[in-house]
C-alpha cells in the first residue's frame, strides 16, 4: 500500500522470486552508484546449520527480503528510483529485464565506465577512517558468525544425542518398577532440556545469524561504494594533473574536469549521509538483537534449572 503520487494505484499485489530481487539490486547499483544499496540475503546457506528447503529457512528468507525492501523504502533517494517503482508495480517484470541498459541514468553510466587506469594517491582522512572501520567491523562480525555457526551445529548434534538418551531411562523404568519413578523423572528432565535447547538453537538460527550475515554483507556493499568513490577521485586527480601540465600560464579547467569534480563531491556527500544512516540503523538493530539474545539465554537457563 502507498499514498505516494508517483504510483497510479494505492495498492498493488505482485509475485516476485529471488532472482527478481537480485535484478532490482543490480539496477539500483547501476542507477544509484553513489549510494549504499542494502544487501540481499545469501541464496545458499551453510550445510549442517540450516536446511534450505525447510519451512524455517523459507520464512527466514522471506523476512530478510521484506527487510531489504523496507531498507529501500526508508531511503530518501532509493525509494524514488524508477526501477524500484517497476519492481513494486509491474505484473510482468521480464519486459523490463529485457530492456537492459536502456533505463540506466547518466550518472550511473558515467561511473560504470570509469576505467581502471587511474590510481588514487590517497584517500581523504575521513574516508580512510571509514575504510579502516569497515575492515575491523567485518572482521569481528565474521569471527562471531563462524563461532555462532559452530555453536549451533554442536547444539544440533547434542540434541540428537539427547533425544536418544532420554528414552533409555523411560524404557529402563518399565523394566524395574522400584526405580520407575526416578527413571521417568530423569527421562522427563532430559526431554524438557531438549525442548529448551531446541528453542534456543532456533532463535539463534532464525534471529541472530541473519542479522550478522546482513551486516557482513552490508560492510562489503559499503566498501564497494567506497572503491567507486576512489575511482572517481582518481580520475579527477589525473585530469586535473593533465590540465596543470599544459604549457599555459593560466590553463582553463575543461568542462569534463568540472563534471568529474561534481561527481566526486556527489559521492562524498551521498556516502557520508548513507554511512550516518547505516550507523544509526546498526546501533538500533544490534541493541535489539543482543538484548533479545540475552533474554533468550536467560529463559533457556531458567527452563533448565526449573527442570532440574
C-alpha positions in Angstrom: 0.0 0.0 0.0 1.1 3.6 -0.7 0.0 7.2 -0.7 2.7 8.5 -3.0 1.7 10.5 -6.0 4.1 8.7 -8.4 2.1 5.5 -8.1 -1.1 5.1 -10.1 -2.9 2.9 -7.6 -2.9 3.0 -3.8 -2.3 -0.8 -3.6 -0.5 -3.5 -5.7 -0.2 -7.2 -5.5 2.6 -8.9 -7.4 4.6 -12.1 -7.2 8.4 -12.0 -7.0 11.2 -14.6 -7.0 14.7 -14.2 -5.5 16.1 -13.5 -9.0 13.7 -10.6 -9.3 15.1 -9.1 -6.1 18.6 -9.7 -7.5 17.6 -7.8 -10.6 16.3 -4.9 -8.6 19.5 -4.6 -6.5 21.7 -4.7 -9.6 19.6 -1.9 -11.2 19.8 0.2 -8.1 23.6 -0.2 -8.1 23.8 0.8 -11.7 21.5 3.8 -11.5 22.5 5.0 -8.0 26.2 4.3 -7.8 26.9 6.9 -5.2 24.5 5.3 -2.7 24.8 2.3 -0.4 22.4 -0.4 -1.7 21.1 -2.8 1.0 22.4 -6.4 0.6 20.2 -9.3 -0.3 20.2 -12.4 1.9 22.5 -15.0 0.6 20.9 -17.5 -1.8 22.7 -20.5 -0.2 23.3 -21.4 3.4 25.9 -23.4 5.4 25.2 -27.1 5.4 24.6 -28.6 8.8 23.2 -25.4 10.2 20.0 -24.7 8.1 18.1 -26.8 5.6 17.4 -24.5 2.7 14.3 -26.5 1.8 12.8 -26.3 5.3 9.8 -24.0 6.2 12.0 -22.3 8.8 14.6 -21.3 6.1 11.9 -20.1 3.7 10.3 -18.0 6.4 13.7 -16.6 7.5 14.5 -15.6 3.9 11.0 -14.1 3.4 11.7 -11.9 6.5 15.1 -10.9 5.1 13.7 -10.0 1.7 11.0 -8.0 3.4 13.7 -6.1 5.4 15.6 -5.5 2.1 12.5 -3.7 0.7 11.9 -1.7 3.9 15.5 -0.5 3.8 15.0 0.8 0.3 11.6 2.3 1.2 13.2 4.2 4.2 15.9 5.7 2.0 15.2 9.2 0.8 16.7 8.6 -2.7 16.4 4.9 -3.4 12.7 4.8 -2.6 12.0 7.1 -5.5 14.1 5.1 -8.0 12.2 4.2 -11.2 13.4 0.5 -11.0 12.0 0.2 -7.5 8.7 1.6 -8.8 8.7 -1.0 -11.5 9.6 -3.8 -9.1 6.6 -3.0 -6.9 4.0 -2.4 -9.6 4.8 -4.4 -12.8 2.8 -7.6 -13.3 5.4 -8.9 -15.8 8.9 -7.9 -14.7 10.5 -9.8 -17.6 9.5 -7.0 -20.0 11.7 -4.6 -18.1 14.5 -7.0 -17.6 14.9 -7.3 -21.4 15.4 -3.5 -21.7 18.9 -4.0 -20.2 20.9 -0.7 -20.2 18.1 1.4 -21.5 16.9 2.7 -18.1 20.4 3.5 -16.7 20.8 7.0 -15.5 23.6 9.2 -16.9 25.3 9.3 -13.5 25.3 5.5 -13.4 26.8 5.2 -16.9 29.5 7.8 -16.1 30.6 5.9 -13.0 30.2 2.5 -14.5 32.6 3.2 -17.4 35.4 4.8 -15.4 38.4 2.9 -16.5 40.9 1.2 -14.1 43.8 3.2 -15.5 43.6 5.9 -12.7 45.4 5.3 -9.4 44.3 7.1 -6.3 47.1 8.9 -4.5 45.5 8.7 -1.1 42.0 8.7 0.4 40.9 11.8 2.4 41.3 11.1 6.1 37.6 10.8 6.8 37.1 8.2 4.1 40.3 6.4 5.1 38.8 6.1 8.6 35.6 4.7 7.2 37.5 2.1 5.3 39.5 1.1 8.4 36.4 0.9 10.5 34.6 -1.3 7.9 37.6 -3.7 7.7 37.7 -4.1 11.5 33.9 -4.3 11.8 33.5 -7.0 9.1 36.4 -9.0 10.6 34.9 -9.0 14.1 31.4 -9.9 12.7 33.0 -12.7 10.6 34.6 -14.2 13.7 31.3 -14.0 15.7 29.4 -15.5 12.7 31.8 -18.5 12.4 31.7 -19.2 16.1 27.9 -18.9 16.3 27.5 -21.3 13.4 29.8 -23.8 15.1 27.9 -23.5 18.3 24.6 -24.1 16.6 26.0 -27.1 14.7 27.2 -28.5 18.0 23.9 -27.8 19.7 22.0 -29.7 16.9 24.4 -32.6 17.3 23.9 -32.6 21.0 20.1 -32.5 20.6 20.4 -35.7 18.5 22.2 -37.4 21.4 19.8 -36.1 24.0 16.8 -37.4 22.1 18.3 -40.9 22.1 19.5 -40.5 25.7 16.2 -39.6 27.4 14.0 -42.5 26.2 16.6 -45.0 27.5 15.7 -44.1 31.1 12.0 -44.4 30.3 12.3 -47.9 28.9 14.6 -48.9 31.8 11.9 -47.7 34.2 9.4 -50.1 32.5 11.7 -53.0 33.4 12.3 -52.1 37.1 9.2 -51.0 39.0 11.1 -49.9 42.1 13.2 -47.4 40.0 10.5 -46.4 37.6 9.6 -43.0 39.3 13.2 -41.6 39.4 14.0 -43.0 36.0 10.9 -41.4 34.5 11.8 -38.2 36.2 15.3 -38.2 34.6 13.7 -39.0 31.2 11.3 -36.1 31.5 14.1 -33.8 32.7 16.1 -34.6 29.6 13.1 -34.1 27.4 12.5 -30.7 28.8 16.2 -29.8 28.3 15.8 -30.9 24.7 12.8 -28.6 24.2 14.6 -25.6 25.8 17.8 -26.2 23.7 15.9 -26.6 20.5 14.1 -23.3 21.1 17.4 -21.6 21.8 19.0 -23.0 18.6 16.0 -21.9 16.5 16.3 -18.4 17.9 20.0 -18.2 17.0 19.4 -19.6 13.5 16.3 -17.5 12.7 17.1 -14.3 14.5 20.8 -14.0 15.4 22.6 -15.4 12.3 20.5 -13.5 9.7 21.4 -10.1 11.3 25.1 -11.0 11.5 25.1 -12.0 7.8 23.2 -9.0 6.7 25.7 -6.6 8.3 28.7 -8.6 7.0 27.2 -8.2 3.5 26.4 -4.5 4.3 30.0 -3.9 5.1 31.1 -5.3 1.7 28.5 -3.1 0.0 29.8 0.0 1.7 33.4 -1.0 0.7 32.3 -1.3 -2.9 30.8 2.2 -2.8 34.0 3.5 -1.2 36.0 1.9 -4.1 33.8 3.6 -6.6 34.3 6.9 -4.9 38.1 6.3 -5.0 37.9 5.6 -8.8 36.1 8.9 -9.5 38.5 10.8 -7.3 41.5 9.2 -9.0 40.0 10.1 -12.4 39.6 13.7 -11.2 43.1 14.0 -9.9 44.5 12.6 -13.2 42.5 15.0 -15.3 43.4 17.9 -13.1 47.1 17.0 -13.3 46.9 16.8 -17.1 45.5 20.3 -17.2 48.3 21.6 -15.0 50.9 20.1 -17.3 49.7 22.1 -20.3 52.0 24.9 -21.3 49.7 27.7 -20.5 50.1 30.4 -17.8 46.5 30.0 -16.7 45.0 26.9 -18.3 41.3 26.9 -18.3 39.7 24.0 -16.5 37.8 21.9 -19.1 34.2 21.1 -18.6 34.8 17.4 -18.2 37.2 18.1 -15.3 34.5 20.2 -13.6 31.9 17.4 -14.2 34.3 14.9 -12.7 34.8 17.2 -9.6 31.0 17.4 -9.3 30.8 13.6 -9.3 33.5 13.4 -6.5 31.5 15.9 -4.4 28.3 14.0 -5.1 30.0 10.7 -4.0 31.4 12.3 -0.8 28.0 13.8 0.2 26.0 10.7 -0.5 28.5 8.3 1.0 28.7 10.3 4.3 24.9 10.6 4.5 24.4 6.9 3.9 27.2 6.0 6.4 25.5 8.0 9.1 22.1 6.4 8.3 23.7 2.9 8.3 25.4 3.6 11.6 22.1 4.6 13.2 20.3 1.5 11.8 23.2 -0.7 13.0 23.0 0.6 16.6 19.3 0.1 16.8 19.4 -3.4 15.2 22.3 -4.7 17.3 20.9 -3.2 20.5 17.6 -5.0 19.9 19.4 -8.2 18.7 21.8 -8.5 21.6 19.2 -7.7 24.3 16.9 -10.2 22.7 19.5 -12.9 22.7 20.4 -12.2 26.3 16.8 -12.6 27.3 16.5 -15.9 25.3 19.6 -17.3 27.0 18.3 -16.3 30.4 15.0 -18.0 29.6 16.8 -21.1 28.5 18.8 -21.5 31.7 15.7 -20.7 33.8 13.9 -23.6 32.0 16.8 -25.9 32.5 17.1 -25.0 36.2 13.4 -25.4 36.8 13.5 -28.8 35.2 16.4 -29.8 37.5 
